[in-house]
Structures are given as C-alpha cells and as structure tokens.
Amino acid sequence: MCLYCDFGAALILGSDVPARTLPPPQELPIGIVTSLIGGLFVVAMLLRSGS
C-alpha cells in the first residue's frame, strides 16, 4: 500500500514541476499534465499486454 502512495506522490510531483516551469503569464493546469502522463501509462500497459 505504501508503494502506491509513493507512486501517486511521485506522479503529482512529476506533473506539478513541468506545469509550473512555463513562463509566468502562462501556467498549465496540473490536471492536463497528469492526464498526459496517465494516458501514456495506459498506452504502454496496453502495448505490453498485447491488446
């Protein structure tokens, strides 16, 4: 269970940093970055399973 908590925290931290590194007038919502990372993860899992 602790592994999932660590993975979730790393995912949010990994999404928050790129979202905040844009120039000051532009800030990307963290949900967009999180969904992009999650989407890539789902595609990788589908390709790995052969479906």
N, C-alpha and C positions, 0 to 999 in steps of 0.2 A: 504494500500500500504506500509506503514511504517513497518508493521508486516512482510511482505515478505522480505524487506530489512534487517531487523534484523535477520530473519531466514537464509538468504543467508550468511550474515556475520558470524553468528554462525557456519554454515556448513563449510565455508572456514577455520575459525579459528580452529574448531574441527578437520579438516583434516590436517591442517598445523602442529599442535603440534605433533601428532604421527609420521608424516613424518620426522620431524626434530629431534626426540628423539633417533633415531638409532645412533650407534657409528659413529664417524667422517668419516671414509673412505666410509661408506655406507649412502646414503641419498635417500630415496624413493621419487619419483616424486609425487607431491600433487594430480595430476590427478588420479593416481591409488587409493589413499585413498578416494578421493571424489567419484569416481565411485563405490567403495565398499560400502560406506555409502549410496549412492543413490540407488544402487541395492537392498540393504537390505530394504530401504524405499519402493521401488516399490513392492517387495515381500510381505511386511507387508500390503500394501494397497490392493494387490490382495487377500490375505488371509482374510482380513477384509471384503471385498465386497462379498466374497463367490464364486468368479470366479475361 
